[in-house]
């Protein structure tokens, strides 16, 4: 099962990914807990290409960050699958 972190405004994407058997966790802006657990995800879906991700400019993670802006739910899901496959290697 693919594990995805997602920004709060993307509830429609969250529901779509859950319907595709992904485990999805909403990330809280700037919280220490969210920051320390980012590497547990296969992918992190954000609402735009903002360099100030989750209110933090210096985030480092092994998870692929996917910009949802201008993409369909299916395109995002395809990127999540690719990210999960790469992370398994």
PyMOL commands that set and color helices and strands:
alter all, ss='L'
color gray80, all
select helices_A, chain A and resi 11-19+32-36+38-40+53-55+73-88
alter helices_A, ss='H'
color red, helices_A
select strands_A, chain A and resi 3-7+23-27+43-46+64-67
alter strands_A, ss='S'
color yellow, strands_A
deselect
rebuild
show_as cartoon
